[in-house]
Amino acid sequence: MAGAEVVKNYIDGEWKDSSSGRRIEVDDPSNGKTIAVVAEAGQEEVDLAVAAANRVFRDRILIDMHPYDRGRMLFRVADALEARSDEIATINCVETGKALDLARGEVGTTIRYLRYYAGLADKVEGRSIPRGAEFVDYTVRSPFGVSAQIVPWNGPLELTARSLACAIATGNSVVVKSPELAPLSGVEFARACESAGVPAGAVNVLTGYGHTAGQALIQHPDVRHIVFTGSPATGRAVLKAASERIVPCIMELGGKSAAVVYADADLDAVVEAVRIGTYLNAGQNCNNLTRLIVERSIANELLDRVKACVEGLSVGPGLENFDITPMISQKQRQLVEGACQVALSEGARIVTGGAALSDRSGYFMAATVFSDVKRESNLFQKEVFGPVLAVTVFDDPASGIELANDTDQGLAAGVFTRDIDRALWCAERLWAGQVYVNGWYVGGVETPFGGVKQSGYGREKGQEALDGYVQTRNIGIRISPPSSGEVSGTQSRTAALDQGLSQPFTLSNLVQP
């Protein structure tokens, strides 16, 4: 894309090119064409960004700011994004490939995150601890310092907002490493921070590769907090680097989420959950509905309904709001197609789909359903991150829950039944960070989100998320008893007061010196 304007890194309140002069080309997944060129951040840009963020923390620029004013600052960032919401949604749509309506929803959710945590900024409180007459003891909830945030490409705008808003609300400074496949949303976030008057260095946004800029960021000695969303394999590498310096982390590492469907379920609700839970954004969501665990007596009927729904989904570019939009890259599509080939070799049966759509430009993958998926197979156990559904049957209520829980992941799970007793029984036993009942994506900005088992730890969203961005410090003060003279004076004043109160209450008593 010769002659294209280079999108630069946002460091210490300024837009800076990379010192190496290297570039990253950003593709439109719907046609493979280059839509932008961004500066490739490297070690030098990481050093500059962390130094700026560390200066903000060291000089207490955010810490000493009244929490209410930190909240007002986040409100201004939200306002800046809202003022350009249509333009930003289009950018988000084109760089990720997702449907335009979904991109508009992402902008709206981003704004909600900012306003939600803006409202909580002045409500992060410590407590007083009674320890007897000799002590005053209390806690303060303090920021960690520089928060390094590695953002994924499937929701680059809102996933930046949900962690950055918490960090700023609690007085941390931030360095964001935007995803190389979809960096433009992070750039738009930086522009909103700039126009909102966020202090220079408080928010820095880098456009670079994970294995260079991301690695340099998590290994930087002045980074004191890490937020990572991505694959378990990369997450392990992040944790290993963090362990060398004992840096606290918030880790969201994907899932292999299952919905358990009982014979009394509303099958229309199940099909709708599959439509949005499995195929929205070409299946590229960490808490996707990827496994359908179905009671045998209704399995054939439900499979027929799911097949009809999936084969009726439209396919095309996100800008035109098709149901099945392209995958983020050719590499990602190849990985998904490879997973389908492995599923076939392990005995799963294709109901529909199963291959790339080679008759189209762009990175399109057919919406896919497999049945007869065995619990020991790769398709049952491992995240595909594409528009692929695995269907497995069960015969009794307990085995349905057992199958749902039988993976190393535990991000989301669901149950479909009209029986409230059974729904509550299942919700207690489905071992996942969030459990959906009779729907999918039932949570919201206000509800805590995160995984159990190898899906990670720490919570994003909701009030609980703030706990991951502060550390509790205790302050204990020993009180010296007053001297005997001070005690005598106090006793005299108390006696005089008692004497005055013992007299009849009159106006003359009240005004006596």
N, C-alpha and C positions, 0 to 999 in steps of 0.2 A: 504494500500500500504506500507507494512512494509519494513523498510530499505531504503525508498526513500529519496533522498536528499531534505531537506526543503528549499524552496525558501523564502528568508528573506525580511524584510522591508529595504528600502533605506532611511536612516536618517542621516543628517549632513555629507554626503559624505561617509558613511560606511554602510555595510550590517549588520543589527541587527536582532537577533531572538526576539520573543515576550517574555516578562518577565514572562508571565503566562505559557508558554510552550504549549499553545493550538494551534491547527492546523485546517486548512480548506482544505478539499479535493476538487480538481477541476476535474469535469467530462468531458468526450467527449460526447456531446449530441447525436452523431450518434449511440452510443452503450451503454452509461451509465457507461463506465469503467473509473476508476480514472486514470488521466494522470499526476497529479502533486499534491504535498502537499505544502501549503504555511503557513507561520507563521501568526497567527491571531493577528493583532494589537489590542491593547486595550488602556485604558486611559494613561498608562505610555508611550507608543510609541507615542501617539498623543501629549503628553506634550513635549517629547523630540524633535519631528519634528517641532512643533510650536515654541519652544524655539530657535531652530537652524535657522528657517526662520526669526524669529523676530530679532535675532542677526544680520543677514545679512542686514535687513532693518535698524535697529538702527545704525549700523556701516557704512551705506551708501555704501555698497560694490557694489551694482548694480546701485544705484542712481548716484554715482560719476563716474562710468565707462562711458566713452564716448559712446553715443548712437550707433555710428558706430560699436564700439567694442561689444556692446550687440548684435547687428545684426550679426556680424561675429561669435559670440558664437552660435547663433541659426543656422547659416549655418553649423557649425561644427557638431551640433547635427543631422541635416538633413543628412549630409554626413555619419555619423556613422550608422544611420538607413539604408541608401541606400546601404552601404557596406554589410549589412546582410539581405537585403530585402527579399530574397527567404526564408531564415530560419524563419524570423519574420512572414512572410505571412502564413507559415505552422502552426506556433504556434497559430496565430490569427484564422485560419481556424478551427483547432482542438478544441480550447477552446470555441469558439462561435457556431460552427456547420455550419457556413456559407460556401458558395461555395469558393473553392480555388481562382478562378479568382476574386471573389468579395473581398476576403482577400488581394489579391495582389493589387487591386484597393485601398483598405483602406490604405495600406502602402504607395502607391504612393501619395494619398491625404494628408496623414500625412506629408510627405516630402514637399509637396507644401505649406501646411499651414506654416511650419517652415520657408521656404524660402520667402514666401510672407511677413510675418510679420518681418522677418529679414531685408528685404528691406525697411520696413516702420519705423524701430526703430529710425532712425535719422531724421524723418520727422514729429514728433509730436511737434508742435510749439504753442507758445502762441501768443499774439498780443499786440501791443502798442496802448494806448488809449489817444488821444489828450484831454487835460484838461486845456489848457491855459498856460501862461508863468510861473506860479508859481509851476507847478507840472510836474513830470515825472511819468507816470503810465503805468504799463504793467501787463500781466498775465503770470503765469507759470502753466503747466499741470503736476501735481505731482502724483506719485503712492499712493495707499491707505496703503500699508504695506503687511501684510501676507494675501495672497489670498488662501482660502480653496476651493478646487475644487472636487465636488462629481461627479464621472464619471459613466455613465450607461454601461450596459453590451453589448448592441447591436452594438456599434462601439467604443470599448474601446481604441483603439490606436489613431484614428483620432480625437475623441472628447476630448482626453487628449491634443492633439497637438493644437487644435483650441483655447482653453482657455489658456493653459500654454504659448504658444508662445506670445499671446497678453500681458500676465502678465509680462513675462521676458523682452519683448521689451520695456515696459514702466517703468521698474525698480521695479516692485513688486517681492516679493519672494513667493514661492508656496509650499503648502502641498496638494498632490493629494490623495484622498481615492479611490483606484481602486475598481471596482465591485467584490464582492466575487464570483460571478458566472463565471467571466472571468478576473482574475487578472494578468495573465501572460503577456499580452500586455503592461500593465503599468510597469511591471518589466523590460521588454525590453526597454521601453522608458527611465527608470532610468539608465539602463546600457549605453545607448547612451549618456545621459547627463554626466555620469561618464567619459566615454572615450573622450568626447569632452572638458573636462576640465571646466565644469560649477562649479563655486565656491561652496565649501561644504556648505550645508544649504540653498542654493538658490532654489534647487528643492529637495523635499522629497516625496517619494511614499510609501504609506501604503497599506497593504493588510489586510482588516478586514471587519467585517459586518457593514451594515448601521446603525442598531439600537444600536451599541456599539461604534465602532470607528468613524463612521459618525456623530453620535449624539454628541460625545465628541468633535469632531472637530468644528462643527458649534457653539457649546456653549462655546468654549475656549475664555477667555477674551482678548487674544492677536490676535485673528483673526479679521481683519478689512475689509474683503471683501469675499463674497461667490458666487461661481458659481455652479449652480445645474441644472442637467438634469434628469428628471424622471417623475413620475406620479403626477397628481394634488394633490392627498391625501398626499403624502410625501412632496411635495412642500409646502403645507400649514404648515406642521410641521416645515419645515426649516424656513419659513418666520416668524412663531411665535417665534422661538428661536432667529432669527436675530433681531426681533423687540424689544426684551428685551434690546439689547445693541445698537440699531439703526445702524445696520451694512448694508451697501448697498449690494444688490444682483443682479445677473443676473439669470433669471429663464426661463428655457425652459421646458414646462410641457405637451408636447404631443399634439395630435390633433385628429380630426375626419373629415379628409379632404375629400372634395367632388369635383367631376368633373361634370360640367354641359355640356351635349352633345346635340347640336341642330341638326335638321333634315338634314342640309346641311354639317354636319361634315364628315371628312374622317374617315370612320369606321375602316379601317386598322390601322390608327394612334391611334384610341381609344383602340383597342384591344392590340396593342403594349404597350400603356401606362398602361393598366391593367396588362399585363404580368410582367412588371418591377415594376410598382408603387404599386401593391397589393401583389405580391407573392415573390419578391426578399427578401432574408434573412428570409424566412418563414413568411413574413408580419411583421417582428419585426423592423419597422422603424417608427419614430415619425411622419413623414410627408407622410406616406403611403396614397395611393389612397384607401380610405375605403368605400366611397359612390359614386355610379354612379347615377346621376340625369339625366334621359333620356327623350327627347321629345317623346310623345306617338307614333307618326306616325312611328318611327324607332325602338321602344323598342323591339319588338319581333325579328326583324332581328339582332339587336346588341346582344341581349341576346343569340341567337343561336350561333353567332360568338364567344362570350366570353366563352360560355360553351365548344365549340370545342377546343378553345385555352387551357383552364384550364385543360380539361380532357386529353390533349396531353402533359402536362408537366411531365417530368420525376421526379421520387422521389428516393432519396438516399443520401449517405454521401457527405458532402461538399468537401472532398478531391478528389472525382471523378467528381466534377462540375455538380451535378444534379441540376435540376431547383428548385425543392422543397426539401429543406434541413431541418434537424430537428430543433425543437424549443429548446430554451436554457435549459429548465429543464422540469421535469415531472410536477412540480407545474404549470408552465406557460401553458403547454399543457392542463392541467385539467381546468384552468381558461378559455381558449379559447373554449374548448368543452362545458363547462357550459354555456358560452355566446350563443353558437349555440342552446342549449336546450331551453334557455329563448326565443330566437328569434322564435323558432317553437311554443312555447306556446303563443306567442303574435301575431300569425297569419302570419308570414313570410313563404314563400314557398321555400324549398330547390331545387335549380336547379342542384347542384352537390356538393359532399363532405358532410361536416357537422359532421364528427366524427374523432376520433383518429385512426391512422393506427396501430392497435394492432398486426398485423401479422409481424411487423418489430421490431428489437431491436432498442433502442433509442427512442427519443421523437418526433416522426413524427405525424403530423396532416395533414389530407387531405386538399388540396386546395378547398376552399368552396365558393359557390355563392348562395346568397339568393335573391329572387325577392319578389315583393309585400310588401316591407318593409315600414311600416307606420312611419310618422314623429314623433309620440309620443313614439315609441318603444325604448327599450334599445339599440337595434342594430343600430338604426339611430342616437341615441344621445351620446352613450358612446364608448370610445376607447376600442377595443378588443385586439389589439397588437398581431395579428396572421394573418394567410392567409385566411382572410374572407372578401368578398365583399358584400355590401348591395346595391340593385338596387331599385330605386324608379322612377316613371314616373311623367311628368308634361305636361301641355297643352299650356301654353303661356310663352313667354320669361321672364316676370317679376316673375312668380311663380317659375321658375327654380332657379333664383337667391335667392328668398325668402327661398326656401327649403335648398339651399346650406348654407345659413347663419344661419339657424335655429338650432344652437347648441351653447353650452357655449364655445366651442373651436374655435380657429381661427389661426391655424398654417400655413396651405397651402390650396389652392383651385385651380381649373383649369376650363378652358372653351375650348370646341372644336367646331369650326365653320370655314367655309371658308370666311365668311363675316367680313372684317376688321372693319367695323363700329360696328357691333355687338360685336366683340371680345373686342374692346376698351371700349365699353359701359359696358360690363360685368366685365372686369378687374377693372374698377373704382368702381364697386358696390359689388364685391366679397370681404367680409370683412375678410381678412386673411393677415398674415405677408408676404407671398409670393404668387403670382398668376402665374400659369403656363398656357400658351396658346398653344394649339395643341401639347402637349407633357407633360411628367411628369419628375420630378427631373431636371428641366431646369436650375436651379441655379448652382453656382460654388463657389470655394474658394473666389472669388473676390466679391460675391454678398451678401448683408446683409441677415441674417437669424434669425428669431425669431417670436414670436406669438403675437396675440392680444387677447382680452378677457381673458378667463381662460387658454389660452395656454402660458401665461407668459408675461414677459417684458424684455427689454434689447435686444441687438443684438449681435450675433456671426457672424463671417465671414465678409469679406469686410473691407474697411477702417473704417466704422461706428463702428465696434467691439471695436476698440481702445478707443472710448469714454467711454466705460463702465469700463475701467481699470485705468482711471486717474480722478483726481478732480482738477478743476480750482481754483487756488489761485491768488488773486490780490495783487500787491505791488504798493503802492503809495508813492511818494517821494516829499516832499515840498522843493522847491528850494529857498534859500535865495538870495535876490538881491545883486549884488556886491556892495562893499563900494564905496564912492565918489572918493577915490584915485584910485581904480581900474578902475572906469568909466573914470576918467581923463586920465589915462594911455592908456586906450583903445582908447579914442577919439584921443589922440596925435598920436598913431600908425596908426590909420585910416586916419588921416589928412595927415601924411607923405606918406602913401601909395597912397592917392588920388593925392598928389602933384607929386609923382614920375610917376604916370600913366598919368598925364596931360602933361608931357614933351614928346617931340618927342622920339620915340622908337629907341635907338641906342645901339650898343654893349657896349659903355662906360657907359651908364645909367644902363645897365643890370648888369655890374660887379662892380659898385660902392659899397663900404661897407656901 
